[in-house]
């Protein structure tokens, strides 16, 4: 069975490094990271991940802009996206849902919780 590809787009380098290390260790996922929204969009188009974990607040283009671009492109439209942010705000969560993200999680979150949420989405989407 092919390893599922996870793309983490987050400007916090330490978070990306730790999340990748922990997810790889406990899940067997093939985890890729991008530190900017632009790099994340380009990588998503290149590797066609099975799921994207996307930070909301980033310099340059933010998570909402990345999500909008992903949903405009027929090559990335169907990729499920988990918004993962430090901002717990009902208005932001509502906006994310309107842009068709799969889930909205608030940091801090540990790798086990993130793995479980990813697997839940895979089950729902029948990717696994």
NUZA-447632 format. One line per field, with one value per residue: residue number from 1; residue in one letter; x, y, z of N, C-alpha, C in turn. Coordinates in nm, 4 decimals. Each point is the difference from the previous one (the first is absolute). Layout:
N
resi = (NUM | ...)
resn = (A | ...)
n_px = (X | ...)
n_py = (Y | ...)
n_pz = (Z | ...)
ca_px = (X | ...)
ca_py = (Y | ...)
ca_pz = (Z | ...)
c_px = (X | ...)
c_py = (Y | ...)
c_pz = (Z | ...)
***
This chain:
128
resi = (1 | 2 | 3 | 4 | 5 | 6 | 7 | 8 | 9 | 10 | 11 | 12 | 13 | 14 | 15 | 16 | 17 | 18 | 19 | 20 | 21 | 22 | 23 | 24 | 25 | 26 | 27 | 28 | 29 | 30 | 31 | 32 | 33 | 34 | 35 | 36 | 37 | 38 | 39 | 40 | 41 | 42 | 43 | 44 | 45 | 46 | 47 | 48 | 49 | 50 | 51 | 52 | 53 | 54 | 55 | 56 | 57 | 58 | 59 | 60 | 61 | 62 | 63 | 64 | 65 | 66 | 67 | 68 | 69 | 70 | 71 | 72 | 73 | 74 | 75 | 76 | 77 | 78 | 79 | 80 | 81 | 82 | 83 | 84 | 85 | 86 | 87 | 88 | 89 | 90 | 91 | 92 | 93 | 94 | 95 | 96 | 97 | 98 | 99 | 100 | 101 | 102 | 103 | 104 | 105 | 106 | 107 | 108 | 109 | 110 | 111 | 112 | 113 | 114 | 115 | 116 | 117 | 118 | 119 | 120 | 121 | 122 | 123 | 124 | 125 | 126 | 127 | 128)
resn = (X | X | X | X | X | X | X | X | X | X | X | X | X | X | X | X | X | X | X | X | X | X | X | X | X | X | X | X | X | X | X | X | X | X | X | X | X | X | X | X | X | X | X | X | X | X | X | X | X | X | X | X | X | X | X | X | X | X | X | X | X | X | X | X | X | X | X | X | X | X | X | X | X | X | X | X | X | X | X | X | X | X | X | X | X | X | X | X | X | X | X | X | X | X | X | X | X | X | X | X | X | X | X | X | X | X | X | X | X | X | X | X | X | X | X | X | X | X | X | X | X | X | X | X | X | X | X | X)
n_px = (0.0843 | -0.0354 | 0.1083 | -0.0873 | -0.0160 | 0.0682 | -0.0626 | 0.1000 | -0.0891 | 0.1132 | -0.0068 | -0.0471 | 0.1271 | 0.0083 | -0.1171 | 0.0388 | 0.1157 | -0.0554 | -0.0935 | 0.0926 | 0.0890 | -0.0928 | -0.0541 | 0.1204 | 0.0340 | -0.1150 | 0.0191 | 0.1240 | -0.0545 | -0.0070 | 0.0707 | -0.0591 | 0.0894 | -0.0715 | 0.0885 | -0.0449 | -0.0982 | 0.0850 | 0.0974 | -0.0957 | -0.0448 | 0.1229 | 0.0277 | -0.1150 | 0.0294 | 0.1178 | -0.0311 | -0.1037 | 0.0100 | -0.0117 | 0.0729 | -0.0537 | 0.1018 | -0.0889 | 0.1052 | -0.0654 | 0.0794 | 0.0309 | 0.1274 | -0.0121 | -0.0257 | -0.1159 | -0.0387 | -0.0782 | 0.1003 | 0.0785 | -0.0921 | -0.0195 | 0.1323 | 0.0105 | -0.1056 | 0.0781 | 0.0995 | -0.0343 | 0.1306 | -0.0447 | -0.1035 | 0.0270 | 0.1149 | -0.0236 | -0.0509 | 0.0963 | -0.0803 | 0.1238 | -0.0592 | 0.0665 | -0.0742 | -0.0560 | -0.0582 | -0.1242 | 0.0322 | 0.1214 | -0.0521 | -0.0955 | 0.0922 | 0.0755 | -0.1080 | -0.0220 | 0.1302 | -0.0803 | 0.0356 | 0.0765 | 0.0924 | -0.0288 | 0.1307 | -0.0029 | 0.1138 | 0.0688 | 0.0557 | -0.0135 | 0.1096 | -0.0266 | -0.0378 | 0.1080 | 0.0739 | -0.0649 | 0.0160 | 0.1249 | 0.0172 | -0.0612 | 0.0702 | 0.1085 | -0.0434 | -0.0271 | 0.1155 | 0.0129 | 0.0979 | -0.0177)
n_py = (-0.1181 | 0.0979 | 0.0651 | 0.0431 | 0.0962 | 0.0572 | 0.1120 | 0.0466 | 0.1002 | 0.0422 | 0.1269 | -0.0783 | 0.0260 | 0.0383 | 0.0601 | 0.0463 | 0.0318 | 0.0467 | 0.0670 | 0.0332 | 0.0281 | 0.0585 | 0.0651 | 0.0205 | 0.0301 | 0.0662 | 0.0457 | 0.0166 | 0.1195 | 0.0386 | 0.0682 | 0.1003 | 0.0989 | 0.1100 | 0.0988 | 0.0033 | 0.0869 | 0.0829 | -0.0264 | 0.0165 | 0.1054 | 0.0438 | -0.0304 | 0.0558 | 0.0905 | 0.0000 | -0.0130 | 0.0808 | 0.0713 | -0.0965 | 0.0847 | 0.1175 | 0.0269 | 0.0969 | 0.0763 | 0.0712 | 0.0308 | 0.0544 | 0.0371 | 0.1074 | -0.1136 | 0.0270 | -0.0737 | 0.1052 | 0.0806 | -0.0750 | -0.0066 | 0.1296 | 0.0142 | -0.0762 | 0.0671 | 0.0936 | -0.0764 | -0.0454 | 0.0282 | 0.1023 | 0.0175 | -0.1247 | 0.0646 | -0.0875 | 0.1033 | -0.0140 | 0.0949 | 0.0372 | 0.0621 | 0.1030 | 0.0378 | 0.0008 | 0.0125 | 0.0054 | 0.1292 | -0.0231 | -0.0731 | 0.0907 | 0.0957 | -0.0709 | -0.0219 | 0.1296 | -0.0088 | -0.0835 | 0.0394 | -0.0995 | 0.0730 | 0.0499 | -0.0153 | 0.0094 | 0.0665 | -0.0646 | -0.0839 | -0.1184 | -0.0658 | -0.0610 | 0.1166 | 0.0564 | -0.1042 | 0.0022 | 0.1322 | -0.0143 | -0.1004 | 0.0800 | 0.1004 | -0.0762 | -0.0405 | 0.1248 | 0.0349 | -0.1088 | 0.0752 | -0.0406)
n_pz = (0.0000 | -0.0813 | 0.0390 | 0.0883 | -0.0920 | 0.0970 | -0.0300 | 0.0740 | 0.0010 | 0.0534 | 0.0351 | 0.0944 | -0.0278 | 0.1277 | -0.0187 | -0.1173 | 0.0537 | 0.1118 | -0.0666 | -0.0885 | 0.0925 | 0.0731 | -0.1021 | -0.0469 | 0.1240 | 0.0128 | -0.1230 | -0.0374 | 0.0269 | -0.1249 | 0.0899 | -0.0632 | -0.0025 | 0.0215 | -0.0043 | -0.1252 | -0.0133 | -0.0598 | 0.0879 | 0.0902 | -0.0651 | -0.0194 | 0.1255 | 0.0338 | -0.0914 | 0.0626 | 0.1290 | -0.0188 | 0.1148 | 0.0892 | 0.0735 | 0.0323 | 0.0820 | 0.0180 | 0.0267 | 0.0882 | 0.1010 | -0.1184 | -0.0079 | -0.0741 | -0.0619 | 0.0588 | 0.1010 | 0.0209 | -0.0305 | 0.0769 | 0.0946 | -0.0207 | -0.0060 | 0.1071 | 0.0432 | -0.0516 | 0.0402 | -0.1189 | -0.0005 | 0.0741 | -0.0777 | -0.0295 | 0.0171 | 0.0978 | 0.0677 | 0.0902 | 0.0465 | 0.0254 | 0.1017 | 0.0433 | -0.1016 | 0.1192 | -0.1181 | 0.0492 | -0.0160 | 0.0500 | 0.0970 | 0.0108 | -0.0095 | 0.0842 | 0.0722 | -0.0185 | 0.0288 | 0.0658 | 0.1217 | 0.0371 | 0.0594 | 0.1184 | 0.0167 | 0.1326 | -0.0251 | 0.0865 | -0.0824 | 0.0566 | -0.0332 | 0.1138 | 0.0548 | -0.0522 | 0.0346 | 0.1166 | -0.0029 | -0.0391 | 0.0838 | 0.0860 | -0.0475 | 0.0059 | 0.1183 | 0.0357 | -0.0513 | 0.0777 | 0.0495 | 0.1265)
ca_px = (-0.0843 | 0.0756 | -0.0072 | -0.0777 | 0.0793 | -0.0528 | 0.0723 | -0.0208 | 0.0369 | 0.0015 | 0.1211 | 0.0791 | 0.0923 | 0.0086 | -0.1229 | 0.0069 | 0.1006 | -0.0498 | -0.1185 | 0.0462 | 0.0718 | -0.0929 | -0.0955 | 0.0710 | 0.0309 | -0.1178 | -0.1051 | 0.0448 | -0.0313 | 0.1086 | -0.0317 | 0.0737 | -0.0300 | 0.0274 | -0.0010 | -0.0780 | -0.1175 | 0.0383 | 0.0725 | -0.0979 | -0.0805 | 0.0846 | 0.0259 | -0.1257 | -0.0179 | 0.1063 | -0.0036 | -0.1391 | -0.0140 | -0.1309 | -0.0617 | 0.0818 | -0.0186 | 0.0273 | -0.0056 | -0.0811 | 0.0729 | 0.1339 | 0.0341 | -0.0266 | -0.1398 | -0.0401 | -0.0631 | -0.1236 | 0.0365 | 0.0483 | -0.1171 | -0.0740 | 0.0740 | -0.0103 | -0.1353 | -0.0196 | 0.0802 | -0.0582 | 0.0986 | 0.0087 | -0.1351 | -0.0520 | 0.0872 | -0.0555 | 0.0853 | -0.0234 | 0.0539 | 0.0605 | 0.0372 | -0.0021 | -0.1122 | -0.1316 | -0.0927 | -0.1124 | -0.0108 | 0.1031 | -0.0406 | -0.1103 | 0.0572 | 0.0716 | -0.0993 | -0.0574 | 0.0981 | 0.0039 | 0.1043 | -0.0543 | -0.0002 | 0.0645 | 0.0578 | 0.0694 | 0.1258 | 0.0919 | -0.0543 | 0.1135 | 0.0078 | -0.0979 | -0.1303 | 0.0020 | -0.0057 | -0.1371 | -0.0876 | 0.0321 | -0.0567 | -0.1461 | -0.0367 | 0.0218 | -0.1121 | -0.1207 | 0.0163 | 0.0280 | 0.1320 | 0.0698)
ca_py = (0.1181 | 0.1245 | 0.0882 | 0.1212 | 0.1222 | 0.1116 | 0.1256 | 0.0984 | 0.1353 | 0.0781 | 0.0825 | -0.0313 | -0.1070 | -0.1002 | -0.0797 | -0.0890 | -0.1030 | -0.0928 | -0.0697 | -0.0977 | -0.1057 | -0.0796 | -0.0683 | -0.1091 | -0.1054 | -0.0713 | -0.0237 | -0.0533 | 0.0937 | 0.0676 | 0.1380 | 0.1083 | 0.1272 | 0.1266 | 0.1075 | 0.1141 | -0.0377 | -0.0193 | -0.1277 | -0.1055 | -0.0168 | -0.0622 | -0.1381 | -0.0745 | -0.0284 | -0.0910 | -0.1337 | -0.0447 | -0.0692 | -0.0563 | 0.0948 | 0.1168 | 0.0650 | 0.1375 | 0.1064 | 0.1130 | 0.1260 | -0.0096 | 0.1200 | -0.0173 | -0.0415 | -0.0734 | -0.1298 | 0.0141 | 0.0196 | -0.1293 | -0.0866 | 0.0464 | -0.0400 | -0.1464 | -0.0375 | 0.0506 | -0.0798 | -0.1341 | -0.0988 | -0.0041 | 0.0235 | -0.1105 | -0.0322 | 0.0485 | 0.0949 | 0.0248 | 0.1267 | -0.0172 | 0.1364 | 0.0388 | 0.0940 | -0.0610 | 0.1085 | -0.0557 | 0.0627 | -0.0596 | -0.1384 | 0.0055 | 0.0337 | -0.1188 | -0.0984 | 0.0494 | -0.0259 | -0.1451 | -0.0767 | -0.1191 | 0.0127 | 0.1192 | -0.0386 | 0.1080 | -0.0352 | -0.1104 | -0.1332 | -0.0922 | -0.0776 | -0.1093 | 0.0580 | 0.0366 | -0.1269 | -0.0516 | 0.0836 | -0.0322 | -0.1321 | 0.0151 | 0.0600 | -0.1034 | -0.0959 | 0.0668 | 0.0170 | -0.1330 | 0.0001 | -0.1212)
ca_pz = (0.0000 | -0.0058 | 0.1163 | -0.0237 | 0.0042 | 0.0784 | -0.0185 | 0.1065 | -0.0413 | 0.1241 | 0.0028 | 0.1191 | -0.0391 | 0.1064 | -0.0026 | -0.1165 | 0.0246 | 0.1021 | -0.0511 | -0.0996 | 0.0699 | 0.0792 | -0.0880 | -0.0686 | 0.0968 | 0.0512 | -0.0989 | -0.1278 | -0.1066 | -0.0690 | 0.0369 | -0.0644 | 0.0637 | -0.0686 | 0.0991 | -0.0502 | -0.0771 | -0.1406 | -0.0092 | 0.0238 | -0.1221 | -0.1023 | 0.0398 | -0.0143 | -0.1429 | -0.0429 | 0.0625 | 0.0123 | 0.1284 | 0.0329 | 0.0933 | 0.0328 | 0.1296 | -0.0413 | 0.1002 | -0.0420 | 0.0023 | -0.0569 | -0.0774 | -0.1436 | -0.0129 | 0.1197 | -0.0214 | -0.0774 | -0.1405 | -0.0485 | -0.0150 | -0.1178 | -0.1200 | -0.0121 | -0.0422 | -0.1368 | -0.0927 | -0.0124 | 0.0425 | 0.1463 | 0.0522 | 0.0805 | 0.1134 | 0.1268 | 0.0711 | 0.1414 | 0.0470 | 0.1316 | 0.0345 | 0.1411 | 0.0181 | 0.0198 | -0.0275 | -0.0772 | -0.1325 | -0.0847 | -0.0243 | -0.0967 | -0.1315 | -0.0473 | -0.0434 | -0.1253 | -0.1054 | -0.0163 | 0.0664 | 0.0655 | 0.1453 | 0.0530 | 0.1282 | 0.0680 | 0.0661 | -0.0259 | -0.0245 | -0.0086 | -0.1239 | 0.0049 | -0.0335 | -0.1415 | -0.0732 | 0.0099 | -0.0829 | -0.1396 | -0.0301 | -0.0020 | -0.1293 | -0.1013 | 0.0088 | -0.0505 | -0.1441 | -0.0553 | -0.0644 | 0.0469)
c_px = (0.0890 | -0.0172 | -0.0767 | 0.0888 | -0.0748 | 0.0882 | -0.0379 | 0.0506 | -0.0130 | 0.1307 | 0.0855 | 0.0868 | 0.0085 | -0.1234 | 0.0041 | 0.0966 | -0.0503 | -0.1203 | 0.0406 | 0.0662 | -0.0972 | -0.1004 | 0.0661 | 0.0226 | -0.1229 | -0.1008 | 0.0452 | -0.0375 | 0.1297 | -0.0293 | 0.0949 | -0.0387 | 0.0336 | -0.0175 | -0.0727 | -0.1195 | 0.0320 | 0.0729 | -0.0956 | -0.0869 | 0.0804 | 0.0257 | -0.1254 | -0.0238 | 0.1015 | -0.0196 | -0.1402 | -0.0222 | -0.1415 | -0.0761 | 0.0984 | -0.0389 | 0.0501 | -0.0161 | -0.0818 | 0.0820 | 0.1436 | 0.0304 | -0.0218 | -0.1463 | -0.0356 | -0.0709 | -0.1296 | 0.0296 | 0.0529 | -0.1180 | -0.0828 | 0.0680 | -0.0069 | -0.1354 | -0.0341 | 0.0653 | -0.0556 | 0.0966 | 0.0104 | -0.1357 | -0.0461 | 0.0858 | -0.0644 | 0.1018 | -0.0456 | 0.0625 | 0.0499 | 0.0580 | -0.0037 | -0.1208 | -0.1330 | -0.1032 | -0.1131 | -0.0143 | 0.1022 | -0.0365 | -0.1113 | 0.0528 | 0.0729 | -0.0977 | -0.0655 | 0.0927 | 0.0270 | 0.1246 | -0.0664 | -0.0155 | 0.0757 | 0.0482 | 0.0789 | 0.1244 | -0.0094 | -0.0748 | 0.1183 | -0.0116 | -0.1032 | -0.1391 | -0.0082 | -0.0093 | -0.1426 | -0.0959 | 0.0238 | -0.0615 | -0.1517 | -0.0460 | 0.0218 | -0.1146 | -0.1266 | 0.0053 | 0.0284 | 0.1295 | 0.0766 | -0.0767)
c_py = (0.1248 | 0.0791 | 0.1251 | 0.1226 | 0.1099 | 0.1213 | 0.0939 | 0.1339 | 0.0886 | 0.0779 | -0.0235 | -0.1222 | -0.1102 | -0.0888 | -0.1000 | -0.1158 | -0.1039 | -0.0794 | -0.1072 | -0.1185 | -0.0923 | -0.0746 | -0.1162 | -0.1172 | -0.0804 | -0.0400 | -0.0718 | 0.0889 | 0.0521 | 0.1495 | 0.0983 | 0.1295 | 0.1162 | 0.1114 | 0.1255 | -0.0525 | -0.0278 | -0.1329 | -0.1174 | -0.0266 | -0.0710 | -0.1471 | -0.0858 | -0.0395 | -0.1029 | -0.1421 | -0.0581 | -0.0778 | -0.0545 | 0.0896 | 0.1129 | 0.0496 | 0.1424 | 0.0981 | 0.1158 | 0.1280 | -0.0226 | 0.1309 | -0.0259 | -0.0349 | -0.0875 | -0.1304 | 0.0076 | 0.0168 | -0.1292 | -0.0924 | 0.0396 | -0.0445 | -0.1513 | -0.0405 | 0.0530 | -0.0894 | -0.1426 | -0.1101 | -0.0148 | 0.0147 | -0.1063 | -0.0361 | 0.0520 | 0.0864 | 0.0119 | 0.1342 | -0.0233 | 0.1341 | 0.0226 | 0.0885 | -0.0733 | 0.1117 | -0.0557 | 0.0588 | -0.0601 | -0.1439 | -0.0050 | 0.0295 | -0.1203 | -0.1049 | 0.0412 | -0.0244 | -0.1494 | -0.0672 | -0.1160 | 0.0175 | 0.1258 | -0.0351 | 0.1165 | -0.0543 | 0.0382 | -0.1313 | -0.0946 | -0.0861 | -0.1126 | 0.0515 | 0.0356 | -0.1245 | -0.0555 | 0.0807 | -0.0284 | -0.1341 | 0.0035 | 0.0564 | -0.1002 | -0.1005 | 0.0593 | 0.0101 | -0.1316 | -0.0012 | -0.1249 | -0.1214)
c_pz = (0.0000 | 0.1290 | -0.0378 | 0.0178 | 0.0753 | -0.0269 | 0.1136 | -0.0511 | 0.1228 | 0.0044 | 0.1239 | -0.0288 | 0.1053 | 0.0034 | -0.1155 | 0.0244 | 0.0996 | -0.0495 | -0.1007 | 0.0687 | 0.0746 | -0.0865 | -0.0741 | 0.0949 | 0.0401 | -0.1070 | -0.1254 | -0.1167 | -0.0614 | 0.0164 | -0.0676 | 0.0701 | -0.0923 | 0.1027 | -0.0455 | -0.0784 | -0.1456 | -0.0181 | 0.0201 | -0.1221 | -0.1083 | 0.0324 | -0.0135 | -0.1455 | -0.0494 | 0.0541 | 0.0135 | 0.1305 | 0.0188 | 0.0960 | 0.0270 | 0.1383 | -0.0185 | 0.1154 | -0.0560 | -0.0133 | -0.0469 | -0.0720 | -0.1495 | -0.0172 | 0.1202 | -0.0370 | -0.0795 | -0.1489 | -0.0616 | -0.0255 | -0.1219 | -0.1287 | -0.0213 | -0.0568 | -0.1392 | -0.1046 | -0.0065 | 0.0428 | 0.1511 | 0.0684 | 0.0994 | 0.1211 | 0.1282 | 0.0736 | 0.1449 | 0.0333 | 0.1420 | 0.0409 | 0.1501 | 0.0307 | 0.0079 | -0.0085 | -0.0867 | -0.1405 | -0.0966 | -0.0352 | -0.1044 | -0.1406 | -0.0593 | -0.0514 | -0.1316 | -0.1184 | -0.0166 | 0.0566 | 0.0725 | 0.1497 | 0.0387 | 0.1393 | 0.0578 | 0.0691 | 0.1474 | -0.0191 | -0.0114 | -0.1255 | -0.0024 | -0.0365 | -0.1482 | -0.0874 | 0.0005 | -0.0870 | -0.1480 | -0.0393 | -0.0040 | -0.1340 | -0.1128 | 0.0013 | -0.0592 | -0.1517 | -0.0726 | -0.0796 | 0.0413 | -0.0480)
***
